[in-house]
């Protein structure tokens, strides 16, 4: 809609400039000077006047078209969207995803610590089965946390796509 308004303003400005020039030529040119200047000058004035009239008709047609488009847009107005509800839904999704990511980071930190302890124990030649068990449990928890973060991300994507799919159907 702003493109048509901008075009309309530009056309009106051009028509105003043309009208100003034609009026200036008409007021500065009196009959004896036109007669002395010859038929070229009066032909040019006639051409400019005809061009101005054509532009005015085109402008009137464009204004009518703009009014038609505005009335059509008003008739097919999209229902108002509750922006606050959308923002709250997005905030809830982001909070859920953030929680999953924080859990994943914590589990990964624990996994790194367990692996470091296992490396130290192996380096010292000590085989400690409880470290191996603890590391495996932490790794399983990391996999679950990764799955939860992926699920939260996919849920957010699905929620974004649902309106588009329903609109298409």
C-alpha positions in Angstrom: 0.0 0.0 0.0 2.9 2.4 0.7 4.3 1.8 -2.8 1.0 3.0 -4.4 1.0 6.0 -2.0 4.6 6.8 -2.9 3.8 6.5 -6.7 0.8 8.7 -6.3 2.8 11.3 -4.5 5.5 11.2 -7.2 2.9 11.5 -10.0 1.2 14.4 -8.3 4.5 16.2 -7.8 5.3 15.7 -11.5 1.9 17.0 -12.5 2.4 20.0 -10.3 5.7 20.8 -11.9 4.3 20.4 -15.4 1.3 22.6 -14.5 3.6 25.2 -13.0 5.7 25.3 -16.1 2.7 25.5 -18.4 1.2 28.3 -16.3 4.6 30.1 -16.3 4.8 29.8 -20.1 1.2 31.1 -20.4 1.7 34.1 -18.1 5.1 35.1 -19.4 4.1 34.7 -23.0 1.7 37.3 -24.2 -0.1 37.2 -27.6 2.2 39.5 -29.5 5.3 37.6 -28.5 3.7 34.3 -29.4 2.9 35.8 -32.8 6.4 37.0 -33.2 7.9 33.7 -31.9 6.1 31.8 -34.5 4.0 28.7 -34.6 6.6 26.6 -32.9 6.1 28.3 -29.5 2.3 28.0 -29.6 2.6 24.4 -30.8 4.8 23.6 -27.9 2.3 25.2 -25.5 -0.5 23.1 -27.0 1.6 20.0 -26.7 2.4 20.7 -23.0 -1.3 21.4 -22.3 -2.3 18.2 -23.9 0.4 16.3 -22.0 -0.8 17.9 -18.8 -4.4 16.9 -19.5 -3.3 13.3 -20.2 -1.3 13.2 -17.0 -4.3 14.5 -15.0 -6.5 11.8 -16.5 -3.9 9.2 -15.7 -3.7 10.5 -12.2 -7.4 10.4 -11.7 -7.5 6.8 -12.9 -4.7 5.9 -10.5 -6.5 7.6 -7.6 -9.7 5.6 -8.5 -7.6 2.4 -8.6 -6.0 3.2 -5.2 -9.5 3.8 -3.7 -10.6 0.5 -5.1 -7.6 -1.3 -3.7 -8.1 0.4 -0.3 -11.7 -0.7 -0.2 -10.8 -4.2 -1.2 -8.1 -4.3 1.5 -10.6 -3.1 4.1 -13.2 -5.6 3.0 -10.7 -8.5 3.2 -9.0 -7.3 6.4 -7.1 -10.0 8.3 -8.4 -10.6 11.8 -6.3 -9.0 14.5 -3.5 -11.1 15.9 -2.9 -11.2 19.6 0.7 -10.2 19.7 1.0 -10.5 23.5 -0.2 -14.1 23.4 2.3 -14.9 20.6 5.1 -13.3 22.5 4.2 -15.3 25.7 4.1 -18.5 23.7 7.5 -17.8 22.2 8.9 -16.9 25.6 7.6 -20.2 27.0 9.1 -22.2 24.1 12.4 -20.4 24.5 12.4 -21.0 28.2 11.8 -24.7 27.7 14.6 -24.9 25.1 16.9 -23.0 27.4 16.2 -25.3 30.2 17.0 -28.3 28.0 20.2 -26.7 26.8 21.3 -25.8 30.4 20.7 -29.4 31.4 22.7 -30.6 28.5 25.6 -28.3 29.4 25.5 -29.6 33.0 25.6 -33.2 32.0 28.4 -32.6 29.5 30.4 -30.9 32.2 29.9 -33.8 34.5 30.9 -36.2 31.7 34.1 -34.3 31.1 34.9 -34.4 34.8 34.3 -38.2 35.0 36.4 -38.7 31.9 39.2 -36.7 33.4 39.1 -38.8 36.6 39.1 -42.0 34.5 42.2 -40.8 32.5 43.9 -40.0 35.8 43.1 -43.4 37.2 44.2 -45.2 34.1 47.4 -43.1 34.0 48.1 -44.1 37.6 47.4 -47.8 36.7 44.3 -48.0 38.8 41.3 -49.6 37.3 38.2 -48.3 39.1 35.0 -49.9 37.9 32.7 -47.3 39.7 34.3 -44.5 37.6 33.5 -46.5 34.4 29.9 -47.0 35.6 29.5 -43.4 36.6 30.9 -42.3 33.2 28.5 -44.5 31.3 25.5 -43.3 33.3 26.6 -39.7 32.7 26.9 -40.4 29.0 23.4 -41.9 28.9 22.1 -38.8 30.7 23.9 -36.6 28.2 22.2 -38.5 25.4 18.8 -38.0 27.0 19.5 -34.3 27.5 20.5 -34.0 23.9 17.4 -35.8 22.8 15.3 -33.5 25.0 17.0 -30.3 23.6 16.4 -31.7 20.0 12.7 -32.4 20.9 12.2 -28.9 22.3 13.7 -27.4 19.1 11.6 -29.6 16.9 8.4 -28.7 18.9 9.2 -25.0 18.4 9.6 -25.5 14.6 6.4 -27.6 14.4 4.5 -24.9 16.3 5.8 -22.3 13.8 4.8 -24.4 10.8 1.3 -25.4 12.0 -0.4 -22.1 11.0 1.3 -22.2 7.6 0.1 -25.7 7.0 -3.4 -25.0 8.2 -3.5 -21.9 6.0 -2.4 -23.9 3.0 -5.0 -26.6 3.6 
